[in-house]
Amino acid sequence: MVKKWVEKWLKSRKIKAESEYDEAKREFEMAMGKPSITIKVEIPTGFEDLRVEFLSLEKDERFLEEVKDLVKKRLAPKRPRQS
């Protein structure tokens, strides 16, 4: 149901190009849901022989959890102290 609503919303904005669609979708998701970021990670030099393993990290739940933990560690010191 939500997907159809989003598609209708996008069509009402007369979005045609895929890049425009992606930008509008991101804008919508940022406004309605949890903010997210997309980063590009290149395979490290010297690890080219592990291309398949590297590409599989994108869907690896354990790896994604490790990345989430890294984000928390990075953001924690910036959090204002609660009194």
Order of alpha helices (4+ residues) and beta strands (2+ residues): alpha-alpha-alpha-alpha
